């Protein structure tokens, strides 16, 4: 059992803000099967946004994705935000986010040295 106050303090320490949104879905055994971590960020050129930092799921249940995104949108709207960002590290992840209403915004580039 994780102490919720300890968890909050760890998240605030890690992300440098207390404008965090944490969602967790549990199964009938109270095992976490999906989670998201989002936070409020001032993004250059866009202003204040909600940024999805983590979005993980260990079960194949598309309804979880839809419900989770609806909850993130509700949170962002309550903060007066109009933009939600997320990074997709693979084309398949990008397709998943497109199904949820996202569109390509910028391109991430990489160089190995």
Secondary structure, DSSP 8 states (H G I E B T S, - for coil): ---HHHHHHHHHHHHS-S-EEEEEEE-TT--EEEEEEEEEEEETTTEEEEEEEEEEESS--HHHHHHHHHHHHHHHHHTT---EEE--SSHHHHHHHHHTT------------
